[in-house]
Amino acid sequence: MRALVSAAVTLVLSGCTLLDNIGPQNRLSDQVHILNDEVRWGRIDLAAQRVAPAHRRSFVAQHQAWGRAVRIADADVSNLEMNLPDGRSASVVTYSWVDEATMELFTTSVRQLWVGEGEGFLLVSEEVIGGEPALLPGAPSAPDPEAAPEDADALPTAGGEAGAPPSAETTTTTAAPPTPRRRDAQGVVLP
């Protein structure tokens, strides 16, 4: 009997020690997966509890259509970075989603920044780094690496030489906002 009680106490204490030894990377991974699972199923109210108070209002506004006008088909966490130079951590999540109005499939990659808070992590910002930006209206987007260079060595433009100031003949046009790229059910871009 004494051996049984001793074994039970040892088992309970070892289980508690294992839980205390969960490292910060595992805690971050858990928070990232839980938050993205909650937003995938439209449980924005639960996901907002994992967001820093300063970012919570914009988070809820950016995700208000999720679960209604936008259906998340898949959320794939593809990268976790700990201890960035500014002390934060980051995750990259790629969402496959359907616009319920058009039934078109889109893909958007989002970089999420996290800050350590007590024993866990809180989301402090999101930015679109690739794919269709309409998933997160109002969220910042990373600069497009394929964008035209803005230096003096740029190619000539209509109406002048590269690096030359625009002439009176040069007309300035503003680009139209990007329209979502249409895709079929397999994700292939349609013309």
Secondary structure, DSSP 8 states (H G I E B T S, - for coil): -HHHHHHHHHHHHHHHHHHHT--HHHHHHHHHHHHHHHHHTT-HHHHGGGB-HHHHHHHHHHTTTBTTTEEEEEEEEEEEE-S-TTS-EEEEEEEEEEETTTTEEEEEEEEEEEEEETTEEEEEEEEEEEE-GGGSTT--B---TTS---STT---BTTB-TT----TT-------------B-TT--B--
